[in-house]
Amino acid sequence: MESNHIIFLDIETVPAAARYDDLSEQMQLLWEKKAKTMSEFVNFSDNSARELYNRAAIYAEFGKIVCISVGMFSGEKFVLHSFADKEERLLLDDFATRLKSQLDDPSWAICGHNAKEFDIPFIARRMLINGMQLPRSLNISGKKPWEIPHIDTMELWKFGDYKHFTSLELLAAVFGIPTPKDDINGSQVGQVFWLDGDLQRIATYCQKDVLTTARLYLKLKGTGKEIADENVIVR
């Protein structure tokens, strides 16, 4: 896949409500059932569901997207853009509309780190929950594996070893790529969103992951190509 036909992508998610107590009674009960599946890590008690609520961000049924950052090559330039909003439906609409030509074109691919397991399914599920039609690249039902235009840098690094999880931060260090984790990390995004209301900080963090993923992809494909800092454009 030519790098100039790839959308490099990363998302940031938060629990759907600021606090467990803000959930409806039905969703509290459903979260409690979900939390009990994590009980092998804790001594489950009456407060466990509340204490574990920060993990809701990683489940599309209990979390929501607050930022999607994308990056694409334009000649020697690498252009970054973030779709961030407190209203999830608005950012998903903007994402789908602005990138419609690429998302519906089978010659384009989506690339992310652990994207096949997290980012891409999360976006697709949240679009459906918001009553939206899936773009062609996200609507994979009935497609054969080789017909799905998704690239995962973690999968490229696995070389078939399905037990192996390697973080983007670690691979960046291994390949001498500047770390994207020089401000906040994923576990802090919920606090930055719900307590600080700082979407710009989240978007900047998300863009760093996208840039790092693109640089990692070039390393893993052995292209010899580099993305110089002066060629990175944020729009």
Secondary structure, DSSP 8 states (H G I E B T S, - for coil): --GGGEEEEEEEEEESSSSGGGS-HHHHHHHHHHHHTTGGGS---TTHHHHTGGGGGG-TTTEEEEEEEEEEEETTEEEEEEEE-SSHHHHHHHHHHHTHHHHT-TT-EEEETTTTTTHHHHHHHHHHHTT----TTT--TT--GGG--EEEHHHHHHTT-TT----HHHHHHHTT---S-SS--GGGHHHIIIII--HHHHHHHHHHHHHHHHHHHHHHTT------GGGEEE-
